[in-house]
């Protein structure tokens, strides 16, 4: 879902195809909702913190998009991703304290 640079795979934003969809169909709520829903259809092992941080970086880039509907959607998604990140940080903190991981 995101493009990356170098060996460290640093998140730099949404892929070109996703940006094309957002740029051309950002007026359609179902398209935007579909993109966000697909970001959360996966299986994962290990910490989710890097995953949420990548998503946050992607949505932050959309806060200045020319389409106001995209900006509003990005703001909502950003708030949700930050909420999920905060919860995951708490979960990991609990695991460290409770299970000494």
DSSP file (Angstrom, degrees, kcal/mol; ACC not computed):
  #  RESIDUE AA STRUCTURE BP1 BP2  ACC     N-H-->O    O-->H-N    N-H-->O    O-->H-N    TCO  KAPPA ALPHA  PHI   PSI    X-CA   Y-CA   Z-CA
    1    1 A X              0   0    0      0, 0.0    14,-1.8     0, 0.0     2,-0.3   0.000 360.0 360.0 360.0 -22.6    0.0    0.0    0.0
    2    2 A X  E     -A   14   0A   0     12,-0.3    12,-0.2    16,-0.0     2,-0.2  -0.876 360.0-125.6-120.8 155.0    3.0    2.3    0.5
    3    3 A X  E     -A   13   0A   0     10,-2.3     9,-1.5    -2,-0.3    10,-0.6  -0.606  29.6-160.2 -90.3 159.9    6.0    3.0   -1.6
    4    4 A X  E     -A   11   0A   0     -2,-0.2     2,-0.4     7,-0.2     7,-0.2  -0.938  10.0-140.4-142.0 160.3    9.4    2.6    0.1
    5    5 A X  E  >> -A   10   0A   0      5,-1.0     5,-1.3    -2,-0.3     4,-0.6  -0.953  55.6 -19.8-123.2 142.1   13.0    3.7   -0.4
    6    6 A X  T >45S-     0   0    0     -2,-0.4     3,-1.0     1,-0.2    -2,-0.0   0.167  96.1 -51.8  63.7-175.1   16.3    1.9    0.1
    7    7 A X  T 345S+     0   0    0      1,-0.2    -1,-0.2     2,-0.1    -3,-0.0   0.758 130.3  62.8 -70.9 -25.7   17.1   -1.2    2.2
    8    8 A X  T 345S-     0   0    0     -3,-0.1    -1,-0.2     2,-0.0    -2,-0.2   0.576  97.9-136.8 -78.5  -8.4   15.5    0.3    5.3
    9    9 A X  T <<5 -     0   0    0     -3,-1.0     2,-0.3    -4,-0.6    -3,-0.2   0.920  29.2-171.1  53.8  50.7   12.1    0.3    3.6
   10   10 A X  E   < -A    5   0A   0     -5,-1.3    -5,-1.0     1,-0.1    -1,-0.2  -0.586  24.9-115.4 -75.4 129.3   11.2    3.8    5.0
   11   11 A X  E     +A    4   0A   0     -2,-0.3    -7,-0.2    -7,-0.2     3,-0.1  -0.437  39.9 167.2 -66.8 132.7    7.6    4.8    4.3
   12   12 A X  E     -     0   0A   0     -9,-1.5     2,-0.3     1,-0.5    -1,-0.1   0.410  56.0 -68.6-124.8  -3.2    7.3    7.8    2.0
   13   13 A X  E    S-A    3   0A   0    -10,-0.6   -10,-2.3    41,-0.0    -1,-0.5  -0.850  70.0 -32.6 145.0-178.8    3.6    7.7    1.1
   14   14 A X  E    S-A    2   0A   0     -2,-0.3   -12,-0.3   -12,-0.2    41,-0.0  -0.318  70.8 -95.3 -67.3 154.6    0.9    5.9   -0.7
   15   15 A X     >  -     0   0    0    -14,-1.8     4,-2.4     1,-0.1     5,-0.2  -0.179  36.0-104.8 -65.4 164.5    1.7    4.1   -3.9
   16   16 A X  H  > S+     0   0    0      1,-0.2     4,-2.3     2,-0.2     5,-0.1   0.873 120.4  52.5 -61.1 -38.7    1.2    5.8   -7.3
   17   17 A X  H  > S+     0   0    0      2,-0.2     4,-2.3     1,-0.2    -1,-0.2   0.903 110.0  47.8 -67.5 -39.8   -1.9    3.7   -8.0
   18   18 A X  H  > S+     0   0    0      2,-0.2     4,-2.7     1,-0.2    -2,-0.2   0.915 112.2  49.7 -66.3 -41.3   -3.5    4.6   -4.7
   19   19 A X  H  X S+     0   0    0     -4,-2.4     4,-3.0     2,-0.2    -2,-0.2   0.885 109.4  52.3 -64.6 -36.7   -2.7    8.3   -5.3
   20   20 A X  H  X S+     0   0    0     -4,-2.3     4,-2.5     2,-0.2     5,-0.3   0.931 110.6  47.7 -63.2 -44.4   -4.2    8.1   -8.7
   21   21 A X  H  X S+     0   0    0     -4,-2.3     4,-2.7     2,-0.2    -2,-0.2   0.931 114.7  46.0 -60.4 -45.5   -7.4    6.6   -7.3
   22   22 A X  H  X S+     0   0    0     -4,-2.7     4,-1.1     1,-0.2    -2,-0.2   0.921 114.9  47.1 -64.3 -44.1   -7.5    9.3   -4.6
   23   23 A X  H  < S+     0   0    0     -4,-3.0    -1,-0.2     1,-0.2    -2,-0.2   0.875 123.4  32.7 -65.2 -38.0   -6.8   12.1   -7.1
   24   24 A X  H  < S+     0   0    0     -4,-2.5    -2,-0.2    -5,-0.2    -1,-0.2   0.704 133.5  25.4 -95.5 -21.8   -9.3   10.9   -9.6
   25   25 A X  H >< S+     0   0    0     -4,-2.7     3,-1.9    -5,-0.3     7,-0.3   0.106  78.4 118.4-130.4  21.7  -12.0    9.5   -7.4
   26   26 A X  T 3< S+     0   0    0     -4,-1.1    -3,-0.1     1,-0.3    -4,-0.1   0.629  70.3  66.4 -66.7 -13.2  -11.6   11.3   -4.1
   27   27 A X  T 3  S+     0   0    0     -3,-0.1     2,-0.8     1,-0.1    -1,-0.3   0.603  84.9  84.8 -79.8 -11.2  -15.1   12.7   -4.4
   28   28 A X    X>  -     0   0    0     -3,-1.9     4,-1.8     1,-0.2     3,-0.7  -0.824  65.0-160.1 -99.6 111.0  -16.5    9.3   -4.0
   29   29 A X  H 3> S+     0   0    0     -2,-0.8     4,-2.9     1,-0.2     5,-0.2   0.851  90.7  57.7 -56.3 -38.2  -16.9    8.3   -0.4
   30   30 A X  H 3> S+     0   0    0      1,-0.2     4,-2.1     2,-0.2    -1,-0.2   0.852 104.6  51.4 -65.5 -33.6  -17.0    4.6   -1.2
   31   31 A X  H <> S+     0   0    0     -3,-0.7     4,-2.1    -6,-0.2    -1,-0.2   0.954 113.1  44.2 -66.3 -49.1  -13.6    4.7   -2.9
   32   32 A X  H  X S+     0   0    0     -4,-1.8     4,-2.2    -7,-0.3    -2,-0.2   0.913 114.4  49.3 -63.0 -43.0  -12.0    6.4    0.1
   33   33 A X  H  X S+     0   0    0     -4,-2.9     4,-2.8     1,-0.2    -1,-0.2   0.882 109.3  53.7 -63.3 -37.5  -13.7    4.1    2.6
   34   34 A X  H  X S+     0   0    0     -4,-2.1     4,-2.2    -5,-0.2    -1,-0.2   0.886 107.1  50.7 -64.6 -39.1  -12.5    1.1    0.5
   35   35 A X  H  X S+     0   0    0     -4,-2.1     4,-1.2     2,-0.2    -2,-0.2   0.944 113.5  44.6 -63.4 -47.3   -8.9    2.3    0.6
   36   36 A X  H  X S+     0   0    0     -4,-2.2     4,-0.6     1,-0.2     3,-0.4   0.911 112.4  52.0 -64.8 -41.2   -9.0    2.7    4.4
   37   37 A X  H >< S+     0   0    0     -4,-2.8     3,-1.1     1,-0.2    -1,-0.2   0.898 107.2  52.9 -62.0 -39.8  -10.8   -0.7    4.8
   38   38 A X  H >< S+     0   0    0     -4,-2.2     3,-1.1     1,-0.3    -1,-0.2   0.749  98.1  64.9 -69.7 -22.5   -8.2   -2.4    2.7
   39   39 A X  H 3< S+     0   0    0     -4,-1.2    -1,-0.3    -3,-0.4    -2,-0.2   0.759 105.8  45.7 -66.2 -22.7   -5.4   -1.0    4.9
   40   40 A X  T << S+     0   0    0     -3,-1.1     2,-0.7    -4,-0.6    -1,-0.2   0.127  86.4  94.6-110.4  20.1   -6.9   -3.0    7.7
   41   41 A X    <   +     0   0    0     -3,-1.1     2,-0.3     2,-0.1    -1,-0.1  -0.796  65.7  92.5-111.6  89.2   -7.4   -6.4    6.0
   42   42 A X        -     0   0    0     -2,-0.7     2,-0.4     2,-0.0    -3,-0.0  -0.962  67.0-116.9-161.4 170.3   -4.2   -8.3    6.8
   43   43 A X        -     0   0    0     -2,-0.3     2,-0.4     2,-0.0    -2,-0.1  -0.950  34.7-176.8-118.7 147.1   -2.6  -10.7    9.2
   44   44 A X        -     0   0    0     -2,-0.4     2,-0.4     2,-0.1     4,-0.1  -0.994  17.7-161.3-145.6 144.5    0.4   -9.6   11.2
   45   45 A X        +     0   0    0     -2,-0.4     2,-0.1     2,-0.1    -2,-0.0  -0.964  63.3  14.7-123.3 148.8    2.9  -11.0   13.6
   46   46 A X  S    S-     0   0    0     -2,-0.4     2,-0.1     2,-0.0    -2,-0.1  -0.462 110.3  -6.6  88.5-164.3    5.0   -8.9   16.0
   47   47 A X        -     0   0    0     -2,-0.1     4,-0.3     1,-0.1     3,-0.2  -0.419  45.5-160.0 -71.5 136.7    4.5   -5.3   16.8
   48   48 A X  S  > S+     0   0    0      1,-0.2     4,-2.4    -2,-0.1     5,-0.2   0.478  73.1  94.2 -88.9  -5.1    1.9   -3.3   15.0
   49   49 A X  H  > S+     0   0    0      1,-0.2     4,-2.4     2,-0.2     5,-0.2   0.909  83.6  47.9 -58.5 -46.6    3.5    0.0   15.9
   50   50 A X  H  > S+     0   0    0     -3,-0.2     4,-2.1     1,-0.2    -1,-0.2   0.881 110.7  54.0 -62.2 -34.9    5.6    0.3   12.7
   51   51 A X  H  > S+     0   0    0     -4,-0.3     4,-2.1     2,-0.2    -2,-0.2   0.944 111.0  43.9 -62.3 -49.2    2.4   -0.5   10.7
   52   52 A X  H  X S+     0   0    0     -4,-2.4     4,-2.7     1,-0.2    -2,-0.2   0.885 111.3  54.6 -65.7 -38.1    0.4    2.3   12.3
   53   53 A X  H  X S+     0   0    0     -4,-2.4     4,-2.1    -5,-0.2    -1,-0.2   0.891 108.2  49.4 -62.8 -38.7    3.4    4.7   12.0
   54   54 A X  H  X S+     0   0    0     -4,-2.1     4,-2.1     2,-0.2    -2,-0.2   0.930 111.8  48.2 -64.9 -45.0    3.6    4.1    8.3
   55   55 A X  H  X S+     0   0    0     -4,-2.1     4,-2.6     1,-0.2     5,-0.2   0.916 109.9  52.5 -61.7 -42.4   -0.2    4.7    7.9
   56   56 A X  H  X S+     0   0    0     -4,-2.7     4,-2.2     1,-0.2    -1,-0.2   0.919 108.3  50.8 -59.2 -44.4    0.0    7.9    9.9
   57   57 A X  H  X S+     0   0    0     -4,-2.1     4,-1.2     1,-0.2    -1,-0.2   0.894 111.1  49.2 -61.3 -39.8    2.8    9.2    7.6
   58   58 A X  H  X S+     0   0    0     -4,-2.1     4,-0.6     1,-0.2     3,-0.4   0.936 112.4  45.8 -65.8 -47.1    0.8    8.4    4.6
   59   59 A X  H >< S+     0   0    0     -4,-2.6     3,-0.9     1,-0.2     4,-0.4   0.836 105.3  61.4 -68.6 -31.8   -2.4   10.1    5.8
   60   60 A X  H >< S+     0   0    0     -4,-2.2     3,-1.2     1,-0.3    -1,-0.2   0.870  98.6  58.0 -60.8 -35.2   -0.4   13.2    7.0
   61   61 A X  H >< S+     0   0    0     -4,-1.2     3,-0.6    -3,-0.4    -1,-0.3   0.756 102.1  55.5 -66.5 -22.9    0.7   13.7    3.4
   62   62 A X  G X< S+     0   0    0     -3,-0.9     3,-1.8    -4,-0.6    -1,-0.3   0.525  80.3  89.1 -87.7  -5.7   -3.0   14.0    2.4
   63   63 A X  G <  S+     0   0    0     -3,-1.2    -1,-0.2    -4,-0.4    -2,-0.1   0.668  94.0  42.8 -66.8 -14.5   -3.8   16.7    4.8
   64   64 A X  G <  S+     0   0    0     -3,-0.6    -1,-0.3    -4,-0.2    -2,-0.1   0.156  83.6 139.2-114.1  16.6   -2.9   19.3    2.1
   65   65 A X    <   -     0   0    0     -3,-1.8     6,-0.2     1,-0.1    -3,-0.1  -0.251  61.9-122.2 -60.7 149.4   -4.6   17.6   -0.8
   66   66 A X  S    S+     0   0    0      4,-0.1     2,-0.6     5,-0.0    -1,-0.1   0.757  94.5  78.9 -67.0 -24.3   -6.4   19.9   -3.2
   67   67 A X  S  > S-     0   0    0      1,-0.2     4,-2.2     2,-0.0     3,-0.3  -0.770  70.2-153.2 -90.9 120.0   -9.7   18.1   -2.7
   68   68 A X  H  > S+     0   0    0     -2,-0.6     4,-2.5     1,-0.2     5,-0.2   0.838  95.7  56.3 -61.9 -33.9  -11.4   19.1    0.6
   69   69 A X  H  > S+     0   0    0      2,-0.2     4,-2.3     1,-0.2    -1,-0.2   0.886 108.0  48.1 -65.9 -37.5  -13.2   15.7    0.8
   70   70 A X  H  > S+     0   0    0     -3,-0.3     4,-3.0     2,-0.2    -2,-0.2   0.914 111.1  50.8 -67.3 -42.8   -9.8   13.9    0.7
   71   71 A X  H  X S+     0   0    0     -4,-2.2     4,-2.2     2,-0.2    -2,-0.2   0.924 112.1  46.6 -60.4 -44.5   -8.4   16.3    3.3
   72   72 A X  H  X S+     0   0    0     -4,-2.5     4,-2.1     2,-0.2    -1,-0.2   0.913 114.1  47.9 -64.1 -42.8  -11.4   15.6    5.6
   73   73 A X  H  X S+     0   0    0     -4,-2.3     4,-2.9     1,-0.2     5,-0.2   0.924 111.2  50.8 -62.9 -44.8  -11.2   11.9    5.0
   74   74 A X  H  X S+     0   0    0     -4,-3.0     4,-2.8     1,-0.2    -2,-0.2   0.892 109.1  51.6 -61.3 -40.1   -7.4   11.9    5.7
   75   75 A X  H  X S+     0   0    0     -4,-2.2     4,-2.2     2,-0.2    -1,-0.2   0.924 111.8  46.4 -62.8 -44.4   -7.9   13.8    8.9
   76   76 A X  H  X S+     0   0    0     -4,-2.1     4,-2.0     2,-0.2    -2,-0.2   0.932 114.7  46.8 -62.5 -46.5  -10.5   11.2   10.1
   77   77 A X  H  X S+     0   0    0     -4,-2.9     4,-2.8     1,-0.2    -2,-0.2   0.894 110.0  54.0 -63.3 -40.0   -8.3    8.3    9.1
   78   78 A X  H  X S+     0   0    0     -4,-2.8     4,-2.6    -5,-0.2    -1,-0.2   0.913 107.6  50.1 -60.5 -43.8   -5.3    9.9   10.8
   79   79 A X  H  X S+     0   0    0     -4,-2.2     4,-2.0     2,-0.2    -1,-0.2   0.902 112.0  48.1 -61.7 -41.0   -7.2   10.3   14.0
   80   80 A X  H  X S+     0   0    0     -4,-2.0     4,-2.5     2,-0.2    -2,-0.2   0.912 111.9  48.7 -66.0 -43.0   -8.2    6.6   13.8
   81   81 A X  H  X S+     0   0    0     -4,-2.8     4,-2.5     1,-0.2    -2,-0.2   0.901 111.6  49.5 -64.3 -40.7   -4.7    5.5   13.1
   82   82 A X  H  X S+     0   0    0     -4,-2.6     4,-2.3     2,-0.2    -1,-0.2   0.874 110.8  50.4 -66.3 -36.6   -3.3    7.5   16.0
   83   83 A X  H  X S+     0   0    0     -4,-2.0     4,-2.2     2,-0.2    -2,-0.2   0.926 111.8  47.5 -64.8 -44.7   -6.0    6.0   18.3
   84   84 A X  H  X S+     0   0    0     -4,-2.5     4,-2.5     2,-0.2    -2,-0.2   0.888 111.4  51.6 -63.5 -39.2   -5.0    2.5   17.2
   85   85 A X  H  X S+     0   0    0     -4,-2.5     4,-2.6     2,-0.2    -2,-0.2   0.929 108.8  50.2 -62.9 -45.1   -1.3    3.3   17.7
   86   86 A X  H  X S+     0   0    0     -4,-2.3     4,-1.9     1,-0.2    -2,-0.2   0.909 111.7  48.5 -60.3 -42.2   -2.0    4.6   21.2
   87   87 A X  H  X S+     0   0    0     -4,-2.2     4,-2.4     1,-0.2    -1,-0.2   0.911 111.3  49.6 -64.8 -41.8   -3.9    1.4   22.0
   88   88 A X  H  X S+     0   0    0     -4,-2.5     4,-2.6     2,-0.2     5,-0.2   0.885 107.7  53.9 -66.2 -37.9   -1.1   -0.8   20.6
   89   89 A X  H  X S+     0   0    0     -4,-2.6     4,-2.1     1,-0.2    -1,-0.2   0.910 110.6  47.6 -60.7 -41.1    1.5    1.1   22.6
   90   90 A X  H  X S+     0   0    0     -4,-1.9     4,-2.4     2,-0.2    -2,-0.2   0.897 110.4  51.9 -65.3 -40.7   -0.6    0.4   25.7
   91   91 A X  H  X S+     0   0    0     -4,-2.4     4,-2.5     2,-0.2    -2,-0.2   0.915 111.4  46.4 -62.0 -43.3   -0.9   -3.3   24.8
   92   92 A X  H  X S+     0   0    0     -4,-2.6     4,-2.2     2,-0.2    -1,-0.2   0.888 110.9  52.2 -68.2 -37.6    2.8   -3.6   24.3
   93   93 A X  H  X S+     0   0    0     -4,-2.1     4,-2.2    -5,-0.2    -2,-0.2   0.917 110.5  48.7 -62.8 -42.4    3.5   -1.9   27.6
   94   94 A X  H  X S+     0   0    0     -4,-2.4     4,-3.6     1,-0.2     5,-0.4   0.932 109.8  51.8 -61.2 -46.3    1.1   -4.3   29.4
   95   95 A X  H  X S+     0   0    0     -4,-2.5     4,-2.3     1,-0.2     6,-0.9   0.888 109.8  49.6 -59.6 -39.2    2.8   -7.3   27.7
   96   96 A X  H  X S+     0   0    0     -4,-2.2     4,-0.9     4,-0.2    -1,-0.2   0.931 117.6  40.0 -65.5 -44.6    6.2   -6.1   28.9
   97   97 A X  H  < S+     0   0    0     -4,-2.2    -2,-0.2    -5,-0.2    -1,-0.2   0.915 125.0  35.8 -71.2 -42.5    5.0   -5.6   32.5
   98   98 A X  H  < S+     0   0    0     -4,-3.6    -3,-0.2    -5,-0.2    -2,-0.2   0.901 132.9  23.4 -81.9 -42.3    2.8   -8.7   32.7
   99   99 A X  H  < S-     0   0    0     -4,-2.3    -3,-0.2    -5,-0.4    -2,-0.2   0.419  95.8-126.5-106.5  -0.2    4.7  -11.2   30.6
  100  100 A X     <        0   0    0     -4,-0.9    -4,-0.2    -5,-0.4    -3,-0.1   0.902 360.0 360.0  54.1  45.1    8.2   -9.7   31.0
  101  101 A X              0   0    0     -6,-0.9    -5,-0.2    -9,-0.1    -1,-0.1   0.442 360.0 360.0 -86.0 360.0    8.6   -9.7   27.2
